[in-house]
Amino acid sequence: MKKVIVILLIVAAVVLGYLGITGLNQSEKSVDLLGLEITAQDSESKQTAYIELALGVVALAGGIYLLGQLKKK
């Protein structure tokens, strides 16, 4: 049962990391206009991306910890 939880946590970490990185990349748009670069940022989208990345790190740490506990037995 713990192996399933470990796998789910690690898969969730990868998915959340991917969502966070793509969210950060999509939260900023820029346009070149007559030699000037105009940039617009979506701060709410950026905050959501940072939360997804943080949750991904927590899930990965939990999965690695549980994997270590399984190997001790």
N, C-alpha and C positions, 0 to 999 in steps of 0.2 A: 504494500500500500504506500509506503514512504517513497518507493522508487517512482511511482506515478506522480506524486506531489513534486518530487525533485524535477522530473521532466517537465511538468506543467509550469513550474516556476521559471525554469531556464527558457522555455519557449515563450512564456509571457515577457520575460526580460528582453528577449530579442525583438519581439513584436513592438513592445513599448519603446525600445531604443530606436527602431526604424521609424515609428510614428513621430517620435520626438525630433529626429534629425530632419525628416521631410517637412515637418511642421515649421521648423526653424528656417529651412530653405524657402518655403513658400510664404513666410510672413513678411518678406521684404521684396518689393518690386522697384526696378529702376528703369528710366527711359532717357535716352540721349536725344536732346532737342537743341539743334543749332550749336553743337559743341558743348552744351551744358548737360550735366547728368542730374536728373531729378529723381529722388528716391522717396518712396513712401513705405512706412512700416506699420504693421498691425500689432500693437503691443499686447492685446488680449490673446491673439494667436501665439505670440512668442511666449507668453506666460504659460499657456496650456502646453506648449512644446517642452518647456523646462520642467513642468510637473510630470509629464510623461517620461522624460529622461530620468528624473529622480526616482520615480516608481520602478522604472526598469532596473536601475542600479540596486534598489532595495530587493527586488525580486531575484536578481542574480546573486546577491549576497546571501539571501535566504536559501536559494537552491544549492549554492556551494557549501554552506554550513550544514544543511541536511545531508548532502552527499558525503561530507566528512564524517558525520555521525553514523551513516550506514557502513562506511568502511571500517570503523572502529569495532563494529560487532562481529 
